[in-house]
Amino acid sequence: MDRVTLDEQWCSHGLGAILATEAIHRLMAGCRAVACSPGVTDLSSDRLRNQVEWDRVNAKTARGWERIGFRLYQGTVYLLSPASLELEEQRGAMRLRLAKLACKAGARRSAA
């Protein structure tokens, strides 16, 4: 997975980490390590033109990757062992979180 782009209404729900977890799970056969360099690549958002906000969002993104088992290796590079028990545990928790988010979105559409 090279990049995830979400409509602004879906940002800050942890969907990037959920999608990454599912992609890793599907692609991990025979894989010994997964590397990433988390951060924001969409420069079109006006709210990220401020350096403090940019740093805050990037730090939050890195925490999301750490939550699924990535560990800081060097600089901005994080590594994950696909055999990590933490990855599988978090995958279950994230699937539950995604289901709850989908229910909330469905309820909002029904009420509108």
Secondary structure, DSSP 8 states (H G I E B T S, - for coil): -------GGGTTSSHHHHHHHHHHHHH-TT---EEE------TT-GGGSSHHHHHHHHHHHHHHHHHTT-EEEETTEEEE-TT-HHHHHHHHHHHHHHHHHHHHHHHHHHH-
